[in-house]
Amino acid sequence: MRITALKTSLAAVVASMDGILATASNDNDRDLTAEEQTAFDAKAIEAKDLQAKIAREESVLALKASAATPVVLPGAAPGAAQPGTVPATVAEKPEPGAMVGRIAIALAATGGRDQRAMAAHAQEIWGDQTGQIVANMEQSTATKGGYLVDTAYSADFIGLLRPKVVIRNAGARSVPMPDGNITMRKQTGSTNAGYVGERTPAPTTDIAVGSLSMSAKTLRALVPITNQLLRRASFGVDAMVRDDLITSAAIKEDQQFLRGTGSDLAPAGLRSMIIAGNVLTMTANPTLVTVRSDMARLKLKVVNANVPLSKCGYIMSPTVQSFLENITDGNGNKAFPEVASGRFGIYPLFVTTSVPDNLGAGANESEIYFGDFEQFLIGDTYQVTLAASDSAAYDDNGTIRSAFSNDETLIRLIEEHDTELRYDAAFAVLTGVTWKP
């Protein structure tokens, strides 16, 4: 498991090095600046260090394999052929994300202070495989406490966020960012191409590019679990805890990825990354004609920018979706019958309450987004960290509650990610929308 994480980290470092070289290459094939050279050299040293660690891990794995001995069944002579040994069995494949719930329960039930006790608790409830996974967990230093969930199980957990986070569900591309940082190219304009005569210079055909950088921002989610539930932990409870953790993380991701203001501490949301020329305003005094026109203007802003249109779709609030579903023409026929099946025109339509209906001076406006969601990048570290406390306090909708007084254990989940657009013109937004059913 460690070797997988190391190789993923190495791939991210190499991608960052390639991004630095690509930036210089696309800028008239110039030499690296002093700052770029320093960054490149630092990444090269980091890559060499990771290669050495991978080599050590591979050496240990080879030694373990050479030292392995078969398990002899009772009554069988040592060295005997089959059936004197136990045949290999397929290891249990937990339900996606369930391992995160199991680790959380083991942490909460034992206080998270003694890893041997945690492993024993996990083994007693879920068997040897889970017990061994808990026993091999590493403690986190970068996130101030807690235990790192193995990359494979963290990826399973983050994958479960996709249907609950509208940006992820719409087709946003998740980019591995195991070391917390990545630099890569982004597209800032379309290509130039044309027909020319003999001995006439060809037009430039390179895509206009720049560079983008992502650095991990920390999302913390707190989930209280009753100690009575922990004392009766069994199969099924792990899925319940997992779902509570997913819901807590998904609600905040959904809000932040759509309308969050980017900072050193939080990723930028889609609304703040849309270029000024792609911010449109609803036509006043809306009618069916102006609604059609506004939706066409919104789509054409992206289409006319020569965006790849790989995974296009709309995002809107439930109120606006209900309006489009029910508006009728002069004959009483629904103007957009496809909305009932989750589409507007030929493109999918995604609905979330994270798009407000109370914007504007009158607190009655909303927004509609359209774009190619494959151009929305989410840099995921694929590293979930869990910690537990039975004495901490937490904010419950403005009321501070004590886990100790309520006989609860508080689970803290940390995941890290960042966001960027790979193509500046990939999205447009219609603002000032007052459409209501």
PyMOL commands that set and color helices and strands:
alter all, ss='L'
color gray80, all
select helices_A, chain A and resi 2-26+34-67+98-110+115-126+128-135+151-159+162-164+166-169+227-231+237-259+270-273+276-278+288-303+318-326+337-341+373-375
alter helices_A, ss='H'
color red, helices_A
select strands_A, chain A and resi 138-139+147-148+173-176+181-187+209-215+217-226+279-281+312-316+343-344+347-351+366-372+376-380+385-389+393-396+399-402+408-421+427-433
alter strands_A, ss='S'
color yellow, strands_A
deselect
rebuild
show_as cartoon
